[in-house]
Amino acid sequence: MAQPNRRQQAQPLVTARVLRQVAKAMLPFYRKIAGNRTFAQQWSAAVTGADLGLMGSLLAQIPTLAGVQNYGTNGIGYFISFPYPPPVVFYTNGTTIPPGTVQFTFNTRVHRTVALAVIPFYRRLAASAAYADALASAINRNEAKRVDTLVRRLVKTKALQTVTIEDHGVALRFKTRYSKYPYRNLLFQENM
């Protein structure tokens, strides 16, 4: 019996280029959420109301996201996906309450707190090829401590509980005093 090709079996790996491109696209969104309460409130209403039309019109206000077509909500968070050639297909960013915790809840104040906290992380990821390469390498090698260190250098809030490697990306779990629910900021490759 022939052995399967190892290259075909290998899971797709994240690259520094993908991380940088997604970060560059998302950074203005996080700045807008953190800096504009009205925009953030409208975004939360779109998330909890599963209003894709409103989400689209709000994303259209962000030049780097104006043409994005792959976004969605589960009523407790949102996901914005960026298409790439196979094997990646889609790389996704979003913020959500863990599924099974609550329904149709998304706290604007917590989202703004998370957005403000992650801005330095996305700014460095977008601007520094060396940082993006270090993060991608650590993710691909499943070096959890290294990923944690790289993220915590830039995300300084005490609200950051954990940093984990998930789906060829990172998951940042926040717990604030403004909500009894934790919120997760996710950067990951969608499984197809």
Steps between C-alpha positions, in 0.01 A plus 500: 500500500641839402578748776313832481710798409600683822463832326136421424438403863656813649263755643512843340726733696454866572746740337628838609356647179147383583527627859626840383232541234215413735642727771535790254138458394363470855705767678284797381188309612634455853603865510148602397338271761729630776472865400137541392230400749215552252662278239572236767138509622372460145739209448378328818138547388585343163669206674218424744233564237679285241465798267743429217380804307595733785830317545575550131419871510719547809787305343466717189605796717840336558709539183696176556176303547271679255513217247495207740226251420561225752369605839241373739360486849376233734313747727783495756786610279619560147746361250664670202671262257758568233533269198834346409608238252499140625607359732400798718163581330381738777681669787263652752500762773226574748387547856242280668367368826568125522210307342257337741544773760222742404292602198457836326730690733794717398616770741619819330714607794679165514551503123650849517727388786616197300550711187711754687708219653572324168588810297874485590505128408338552158708813438826310558379200305410724205819706509773252589591213271738371768228494767250335263760240405580428867131458581430282195801281580394458862144411396623249241731335752223496763721700739228615739733683741668690216162604354384610845815708548478661155136601554534615862789730407243708317163427666561649844157485663436291810175396334697267270459159666648258251674484163470168317585354162188393312434413135836629373448826685458656842213541743514776759251456786398812691297536817396850603295636786241626250361156422469164670590338167851462360570633150742344254690686230583241235741490208474161329482291188154369428476126461356412160 
